Amino acid sequence: MQDTSPVQQIAPAKINLALHVTGQRQDGYHLLDSLVVFADMGDRLTLTRGDGSLTLSGPLAAGVPTDARNLVVKAMEFAGLTADVHLEKHLPAAAGIGGGSSDAAATLRGLAQIHGTDLPRDTHRLGADIPVCLIGRAARMQGIGDIVTPLPPLPALHGVLINPRVEVPTPSVFKALTRRDNPPMPDLPEGPDTRTLIDWLKTTRNDLEAPAIAITPIIGTVLERLSQDPDCRLARMSGSGATCFGLSDTRDAAEAMAQRLAHPKWWVQPVSFR
């Protein structure tokens, strides 16, 4: 008798602590070198055996499509498997924190569990962030997202995520890049503590930050607000934006930052990373 119990999956927010654009292939795909971590919050998925329906709930479900535009549906098509999926949305869309990609990765994990299959190969063809989201912990992501190297556990890392509730189209940000052959990330220090890791991050970049600010100036406003907070050790944009993060020394400091930076029109969340 088949097990019809629901399968629960968490789709955590993906944060690019550093994102270097190191080249562009002839087919147009950009080459990246990125340090990726995941927050202790995200979307929640419940999968049950079924024919592939997608339903939504949650505070940020409004406007999210349930048809083939949604990466959950695309993940089922990619895997050639189906389930009925209920997606509880807590992450903003088109926000540079891999909400859709993390949802897709969670869907692939859930499908494999329900159907007793292995995860599909070459998942970067579904989306550049899918392979790293399948791992769901600190990793170095290179190439077009197809080269993912899991990292030893990082020291405790905390901060605040802020999204000004504007969507930034990723293709537009890449198109606005003035240089595509930037230097790669320096190697991570061995066994860093929190302060050493943050100091190292200050030597890295997000090469998409400047073009994103040019397209969406409010990102610059968010970064300025973060930088001015007394507990902020580093302020930077994640991915292609518009979500920005501010790193702090402790979780208590992150929660205090979130309270000070609260804004009626912004999504503001204190988080810890892994």
C-alpha positions as a printed Julia matrix, in Angstrom:
274×3 Matrix{Float64}:
  0.0    0.0     0.0
  1.39   3.35   -1.02
  2.16   5.95    1.65
 -0.1    8.96    1.04
  1.16  11.02    3.98
  1.89  14.67    3.14
  5.55  15.63    2.72
  6.64  18.92    4.3
  9.49  20.97    2.85
 11.03  24.31    3.83
 12.29  26.59    1.06
 14.7   28.96    2.84
 15.77  32.36    1.57
 19.04  32.18   -0.38
 21.49  35.0     0.26
 24.48  35.86   -1.92
 26.92  37.26    0.64
 29.27  37.91   -2.28
 28.54  37.74   -6.01
 31.31  38.24   -8.56
 30.5   38.22  -12.28
 33.62  36.75  -13.87
 32.71  36.34  -17.53
 30.08  35.68  -20.16
 29.83  32.65  -22.43
 29.11  32.87  -26.15
 25.57  31.62  -25.49
 24.96  34.68  -23.3
 25.06  32.96  -19.9
 27.09  34.82  -17.28
 29.8   33.13  -15.22
 29.52  33.7   -11.48
 31.55  33.19   -8.34
 29.39  33.52   -5.24
 29.31  32.71   -1.54
 25.78  31.55   -0.79
 24.14  31.02    2.59
 20.57  30.32    3.64
 18.39  32.1     6.18
 16.39  30.46    8.93
 13.13  31.54    7.32
 11.44  30.84    4.03
  8.45  29.46    2.2
  6.75  26.23    3.28
  5.53  23.51    0.95
  3.21  20.57    1.55
  3.2   17.88   -1.14
  0.74  15.02   -1.45
  0.26  12.47   -4.21
 -1.78  14.04   -6.99
 -1.92  15.27  -10.54
  0.12  18.47  -10.16
 -2.17  21.14   -8.75
 -0.62  24.19   -7.05
 -2.44  26.17   -4.37
 -1.21  29.18   -2.44
 -1.55  30.84    0.94
  0.6   32.99    3.18
  1.26  36.7     3.68
  3.03  37.16    0.33
  0.89  34.91   -1.88
 -0.9   37.77   -3.66
  0.02  37.97   -7.33
  2.01  34.72   -7.38
  0.97  32.65  -10.44
 -0.12  29.03  -10.1
  0.38  28.11  -13.76
  3.48  27.18  -15.77
  5.11  30.52  -14.91
  5.68  29.25  -11.36
  8.93  27.38  -10.79
  7.1   24.81   -8.68
  5.13  23.78  -11.77
  8.29  23.93  -13.91
 10.07  21.69  -11.38
  7.37  19.03  -11.74
  7.66  19.22  -15.52
 11.47  19.01  -15.27
 11.31  15.94  -13.01
  8.53  14.29  -15.0
  6.67  13.68  -11.74
  3.63  15.24  -10.13
  2.17  15.96   -6.72
 -0.43  18.32   -5.38
  1.55  21.18   -3.86
  0.41  23.76   -1.37
  2.84  26.68   -1.21
  2.79  29.01    1.79
  4.55  32.19    0.64
  6.66  34.14    3.13
  9.36  35.41    0.74
  8.87  38.3    -1.7
  9.07  37.53   -5.42
 11.8   38.76   -7.8
 13.76  39.8    -4.72
 17.27  38.41   -5.23
 16.88  35.81   -2.48
 15.97  32.83   -4.64
 12.38  32.46   -3.48
 11.21  30.75   -6.66
 14.38  28.69   -7.0
 14.2   27.55   -3.38
 10.54  26.6    -3.92
 11.55  24.59   -6.99
 14.36  22.84   -5.11
 11.97  22.01   -2.26
  9.53  20.62   -4.83
 12.21  18.38   -6.35
 13.18  17.07   -2.89
  9.53  16.42   -2.04
  8.83  14.67   -5.33
 11.84  12.4    -4.83
 10.58  11.51   -1.35
  7.0   10.84   -2.48
  7.93   8.78   -5.51
 11.05   7.11   -4.09
 13.31   8.42   -6.86
 16.67  10.14   -7.03
 16.93  13.87   -7.57
 17.19  14.76  -11.28
 20.54  15.69  -12.82
 21.6   18.95  -14.47
 19.14  21.01  -12.46
 20.95  24.21  -13.48
 18.97  23.91  -16.71
 15.86  24.62  -14.63
 17.5   27.68  -13.08
 20.99  28.84  -12.1
 20.17  28.84   -8.37
 18.51  25.41   -8.28
 21.66  23.3    -7.6
 22.76  25.41   -4.63
 19.2   25.56   -3.3
 19.06  21.76   -3.39
 22.0   21.75   -0.97
 20.43  24.4     1.23
 23.52  25.37    3.22
 26.68  27.42    2.84
 28.36  26.8    -0.5
 30.48  28.4    -3.19
 28.57  28.64   -6.46
 30.53  29.0    -9.7
 30.12  28.72  -13.45
 26.51  29.23  -14.54
 25.32  27.78  -11.24
 26.33  24.25  -12.2
 29.47  24.13  -10.03
 28.52  24.03   -6.34
 31.05  23.32   -3.6
 29.55  22.8    -0.12
 31.58  24.54    2.56
 32.45  23.53    6.12
 30.03  25.05    8.64
 30.51  28.81    8.85
 30.65  30.64   12.17
 27.45  32.06   13.62
 26.2   34.74   11.26
 23.18  36.97   11.84
 21.6   39.96   10.19
 18.58  41.74    8.79
 16.96  41.28    5.38
 15.2   44.3     3.87
 13.22  44.37    0.65
 11.58  47.7    -0.28
  8.78  45.76   -1.99
  9.89  46.52   -5.53
 10.68  43.86   -8.13
 13.94  44.07  -10.07
 14.08  42.1   -13.35
 17.29  40.07  -13.32
 17.86  40.31  -17.12
 17.74  44.11  -16.92
 20.37  44.15  -14.18
 22.75  41.9   -16.12
 22.18  44.0   -19.24
 23.21  47.13  -17.33
 26.55  45.64  -16.28
 29.44  47.75  -17.53
 32.02  44.97  -17.06
 31.56  41.22  -17.19
 35.12  39.93  -16.67
 35.66  40.86  -13.05
 38.1   39.08  -10.69
 36.77  36.01   -8.85
 36.27  35.83   -5.1
 39.39  35.47   -2.98
 39.61  32.17   -1.12
 37.77  31.95    2.18
 39.99  32.06    5.27
 40.26  28.71    7.07
 38.21  28.32   10.22
 37.13  31.96   10.51
 35.24  33.37   13.47
 32.34  35.74   12.84
 34.45  38.92   12.86
 37.09  37.4    10.54
 34.4   36.24    8.1
 32.78  39.67    7.99
 36.18  41.33    7.51
 36.84  38.94    4.62
 33.45  39.72    3.1
 34.43  43.39    3.05
 37.1   42.46    0.49
 34.45  40.92   -1.8
 31.67  42.46   -3.9
 28.28  42.1    -5.46
 28.95  43.14   -9.06
 25.22  43.48   -9.7
 24.71  46.06   -6.95
 25.67  49.17   -8.96
 23.55  48.36  -12.04
 20.6   47.4    -9.81
 20.81  50.73   -7.97
 20.93  52.55  -11.31
 17.69  50.82  -12.32
 16.03  50.95   -8.88
 17.5   53.8    -6.78
 15.59  52.84   -3.63
 18.08  49.97   -3.21
 20.69  52.63   -2.51
 18.39  54.15    0.1
 18.01  50.78    1.85
 21.78  50.22    1.85
 22.36  53.68    3.29
 19.86  53.06    6.08
 21.52  49.74    6.89
 25.03  51.2     6.82
 24.06  53.92    9.27
 22.75  51.48   11.89
 25.19  51.13   14.81
 24.94  47.32   14.84
 25.52  46.86   11.09
 28.95  45.42   10.25
 28.38  45.09    6.49
 25.53  46.19    4.22
 25.14  44.7     0.74
 22.55  43.7    -1.83
 21.78  40.0    -2.39
 21.63  38.51   -5.88
 20.21  40.9    -8.46
 18.15  42.75   -5.83
 16.2   44.38   -4.44
 16.69  42.59   -1.1
 19.61  43.9     0.94
 21.18  42.5     4.07
 22.98  43.99    7.03
 25.22  41.68    9.05
 25.5   41.96   12.82
 27.56  40.32   15.56
 24.67  38.6    17.35
 21.05  37.56   16.85
 19.97  40.05   19.54
 21.7   42.82   17.57
 19.94  41.68   14.39
 16.54  41.8    16.08
 17.3   45.28   17.45
 18.33  46.41   13.95
 15.08  45.07   12.5
 13.07  47.04   15.04
 14.96  50.27   14.32
 14.73  49.81   10.55
 11.05  48.83   10.46
  9.22  50.63    7.64
  5.51  50.37    6.79
  6.22  49.7     3.1
  9.28  47.47    3.48
  9.72  43.75    4.22
 12.13  43.62    7.17
 13.23  40.34    8.81
 15.9   39.47   11.4
 17.58  36.2    10.43
 20.41  33.81   11.18
 22.33  32.13    8.37
 23.69  28.66    7.76
